[in-house]
C-alpha cells in the first residue's frame, strides 16, 4: 500500500507531526515540581522539634532540671542566667527561622509565579497551536469538502455520461433489433412470396407441360393426318401435274403466237424476282420460290391466326399470274379460314414487280402455284 501520494494525505501528516511536537514541548515545560529548594536559599537547618518555636508552647526544660538535680552546687542565679540564655537563644532562633521561612515563601511564590507564567505561556502556545491546528483542520476540511464536492461532481458527471451512453447504447440496440426484425420479416415475406411464386410457376409449368403434352399429342395426330392428306394430295397433284404439264406444253405450243398464260414449271425463261438475276433458268426458279416464301412468311399477319384461335403451322395454297409486264394479277388463295385467304391475297399483292417470263423470245404471262406454311407461334 502506498502513502502520502495525495495532497490531502500530506497535509494530514503535517498536522499530526505539529500536534506531536506541541505535546512533547508541553511535557517538558509543565513537568514535575522541584523536590529540593534551590541552592541560592542556603542550607536547611534542623533545630529540633518544631514546637520549640511556637509562641503558645513553652520549651521543654527537662534536661536543665536534670542538670539542676544532678548538680546541687549550682545556684538559682546560674539557673536563671541559663534560662535567660535559653530564652535569648530561642528568640534568635525564632527570628532566624522566620526570615528563612519568609525567604522560602518568597522563593516559592516567585517559583509559583514563574511556573504560572510558564503555564500561561504554554497555555497560550497551546491555544495558538490549537488555533493553528483548528485553522489547518478547517482549511483541510474545506479542501476535503472541495475535493469531495469535486469528486462528487466528477462522479455525477461520469454517472450522467454513463447514463447517456447507456441510453444511447440501449436505443442503438433497440434500433438494431428493430432493423434485424424488419429485415427478418422482409426476408420471411420475400421467402414466402418466392415460395408462392415458385409454387405458382410450378403449377403453371405443370399445367403448361400437360397442355403442351396434350397439344403435342393432338398436333402429332393432326400432323400425321395432315401429312397423309398432303401426301395423298401430292400424289394426286403429281399425277395431275404430269397431265397438266403435257396439256400446258401443248397449249403453250399452240398459243406461242400470243394470248393465255404459261405454267411456271414449263416456261422457257422464268420471270426473274429482284435479287435472283444470276444463274441459269433452274437456279432462278429456285431463288424465286425461296424469295416469295420468305416474303410471304415475313409479311403475313400472324396475330390474325391467334385472334381466330389457330395455333401452329397453317398451310395456305396460293395461285397468281405474273403478267407480260411483270405485275402480279389474278390472285387466288385457299386456307382453313376465309380471313387467312384474304390475308394471303393481301400479302401476295405486296410482292415486288418482276421481270416477265419469256416464251419463244416473247414476254408471256406465267401462272404461279405455291403452297406455303405460316408458323403462327413465331
Buried (B, 14 or more C-beta within 10 A) or exposed (E): EEEEEEEBEEBBEEBEEBBEEBEEBBEEBEEEEEEEBEEEEEEEEEEEEEEBBEEEEEBEBEEBEEEBEEEEEEEEEEBEEBEEEEEEEBEEBBEEBEEBEEBBEEBBEEBEEEBEEEBEEBBEBBEEBBEBBEEBBEEBEEEBEEEEEEEEEEEEEEEEEEEEEEEEEEEEEEEEEEEEEEEEEEEEEEEEEEEEEEEEEEEEEEEEEEEEEEBEEEBEEEBEEBEEEBEEBEEEBEEEBEEBBEEBEEBBEEBBEEEBBBBBBBBEBBBBBEEBEEEEBEEBBEBBBEBBBEBBBEEBBBEBBEEBEBBBBBBBBBBBBBBBEBEBEEBBBEBEBEBBBEBBBBBBEEBEBBBBBBBEEEBBBBBBBBBBEBEBEE
